[in-house]
């Protein structure tokens, strides 16, 4: 936002809105955490700024006449500065969140001010040279705002000041040289020496020192042909040896750099820092050496030659003694080459100093005293903040409390405060804190009354603790409360008498009481153990689920990842159904019930149901997704004592199953193989013909249970596939394929782009099998089928038209009974036809350049219109055929289409967007000899624009329909349009919360509507959502049903924060009766929901009533898309 004035020009420059093209992500911060996030926006101010976009997502801002910046409780001022901002995008539940990495160079009269809350922002601050300049780096979790008097857009990268600022962040090479024959230390006999972290290894050639990184001693992972050194820190890390000894203290030598190991004849630059470490030489005074422990164990490997690669290995023998690198060097002539040792993986871990600072602006007061064993104890009696770096990645352990007792490993060292009032010490061993204790480590936060913590062993005891985490998928908090919680290792917690709940109250309505729990935090582990989706693994013993104080479930042992509901119950539905009787359907986390840790990418579910009129059923479902494969396994079995009601027709009511033990098993697996091959396998077994329709109606309506093996390869515009399919369900009508090979080439350019080739080839060995009890007669012998189609297009641009004339030829071969099926309905003519046929085809596709007109004065507050643009896109397609046999005669068609758009501008001023206010697509289709086509088909025709030809595979082996349907039941997807018709599809976006949708199909020969639908959806923010619509289907007899004319009404209304009503109804005017009724009332309590539901499906003559109770965020425990009895299937909820 820029505001111009005569004397002063101010603008607030939203950097992020110019950098990113993503939707803004908004999120709420819990009240108890809000104070830690206040002020996390970055504010920059100055007189003049030069801005430049370096790349997508990266900007540079140069301030030459003063710069003032603030973030959180940190403020910086300087005469000039350079700011680099880089966007960092993360996904959270399907939404994108944008953070920013900031690097800033400040020069000239630099001032730094820290206030209360400054420590909540992790800022890396370093001095540069002797000029007083500093560089700072941090992450911005909020927005970035810039306020200046004048702004120019220019490239500053050629200026001397920009180069000077940029060089401050570049690696710096030093000139200190270690002799080529320097003696390497004997790790097993190394002695402690200086208080600084040391380099790790060196080869026998020249080694160049590098500038260390402040406060981050790191042993980098070893890469091939590289030896990476430890980066020393400017503060004093805690140093530890295996046996504590007295050594000679050192006197400092100013600014002597620490060497860093590099490859032979190569320089490895290190990260630059503000202050250089000091190498200390022996003095006469004896002092106790602080401790530095290498956690990894290594052993020596021999080096066969100077050019050989350094290999890192692990050993259980001598520990790595880092002090060996500072042993006094022997004369050069006595030096013998020794093996080069390197640490494998992430390298050893080191103890870091403990930092203490006041939580407010009051100065930190520490009182210390010496106790009997010679060590020191200190006390703090004010609100304070302690932090310790945990690893080379910069992860922190943070503790806040009202008071503390600090225990040192020796005498209390003299400490000096930094400018922000913080004190760092490497001698702190343990600490006791009390009073509103807050401990944060990574994503884990623990609140407690009291806590004792050992920094060296990373163990402790927490009194009256509450561990809080957040379930981002369900938007609910998860609390783990324990009277005593022990940290038994760096990554493991143990507690007894634990309460797990999503409620903040001390006495929750729904909770889980655990006798004993052991929680492992895998985010604190390294290597393969840390490579998992889940950060936590909780083992819970003697678990009880309670509503209030009433126990409703008990389980002796559970396993949880602490990210989803910790109770093993995944979903539950309870109710009464007229067909199934009193019904209880439950889903359980199978891995939790078995006490197993579920592998990454696997989700397993156990189904356990009881139906009063049908019996008890059990099943399992496993979903797995890995890098190269994925799949689904479903199984279910029930001893059924009832009958199936499949519809209102007498033949579909009270159907006796052929067997009492019924069930299903299905497995679908997809594997991505090398060289772009993909394998898909399917296995589908069902006990009888009506089990799936009766128990899994939704799955029955959308797909079949098939057994097949499909291998395919797609590269660019070409594809090859091999399909094998058989039958294991004897009641199924199945076309077995043993096998089918297909090859497709789409849009292949030929003759220097003058023509475009399309080719489709299929070779099959087939057998049509008919299910038991079906009367449809088809030979079941094997036969061969071949089909090939080639199409050549000639794209021509004839402004304003794009014209694509084309010719195509199709060949078909069928050695069973030839091609003898009618194109009209797929019925068999009763006589054998030709076993090979030809179809010639020619046509043209024409598209006109869109017409458009703008109405700049169009404006309406009622319809939310700001200008209008009308776009019309006409197109035409026509095709003619010539056949070798009448059995494969095709329908010659002509199609004219008009696609229209009315566009307008909507949105707040300054953020207008273009929307399709209205959209209307129309199709006029004329079919040759349509007067001879019957009007008895059960649905409207449809023109398939890309390939109007009916595939020969359909004519040779059409799908065998269910025996319940007449043999003449035809589908337009198979046989294309038959009669002249007009079709339209219309959408009117009345406002951003209201839309009207409609479609229709009109038979131009009989002058009747084949189909018509219209509906309007309205959201009245934030309490009411409405839908009302009508669907009309022409009166055609199918199983004595004569079309339909249904009106649907649905509404969701939030009466108040406690009550919500959901209602839906369908009424069919053709039948003069109600089809469906659904009414649901939901009562909201704190972290708990209670729902009452009634549903009636008159089309199946079923009624259901249910009552559900579920915790907030776990809606699947209450109502949802129902299971077998469709419990609680309230639309829209």
Secondary structure, DSSP 4 states (H G I P E B T S, - for coil): -EE--SS--EEE--HHHHH--SPPP-----HHHHHHHTT-SEEEEEEEEEEEEEETTEEEEEESS-EEEEETTEEEEESEEEEEEEEEEEEETTEEEEEEEEEEEEESS-EEEE-TTGGGS--EEEEETTTTEEEEEEEESS-EEEEEEEEEE--GGGSHHHHHHHHTTS-BEEEEEE-TTPPPP-GGG-----SS-------SS-EEEEPPPTT--B-PPP-TT-----B--SS------SS--EEEEEEEETTPPPP----TT----B---SS---EEEEEEEEEEPP-----SEE------STTSPP---EEEEEEP-GGGGGSPPPPGGG----------TT-------EEEEESSSSPP--EEEE-TTS-EEEEE-S-EEEEEE-STT--EEEEEESEEEEEESSSPPP----TTS-EEES-EEEEEEEEEEEEEETTEEEEEEEEEEETTTTEEEEEEEEEEEEETTTTEEEEEEEEEEEEEETTEEEEEEEEEES-SSSS-SEEEEEEEEEEEEGGG--GGGG-SS-SEEEEEEEEEEEETTEEEEEEEEEEE-SSS-SSSEEEEEEEEETTTEEEEEEEEEHHHHHT-PPPTTEEEEEEEEEETTTEEEEEEEEEEE-SSEEEEEEEEEEE--S-B---SSGGGSSBPPS-SEEEEEEEEEEEE-GGGEEEEEEEEEESSTTHHHHH-HHHHHH----EEEEEEEEETTEEEEEEEEE---TTS-EEEEEEEEEEEEEEEEETTTTEEEEEEEEEEEEEEE--TT-------S-EEEEEEEEEEEEEEEETTEEEEEEEEEEEEEESSS-S-B-TTT--B-SS---SEEEEEEEEEEEEEPPEEEEEEEEEETTTTEEEEEEEEEEEEEEEEEEESSGGG----EEEEEEEEEEEEEESSTT--EEEEEEEEEEEEEEETTGGGS-S--SS-----SS--SPPHHHHHSPPPPPTTS-TT---HHHH---S-EEEEEEEEEEETTEEEEEEEEEETTTTEEEEEEEEEEEEETTTEEEEEEEEEEEEEEETTEEEEEEEEEEEEEE-SSSEEEEEEEEEETTTTEEEEEEEEEEEEETTEEEEEEEEEETTTTEEEEEEEEEETT-GGGSSSS--TT-TT--TT-
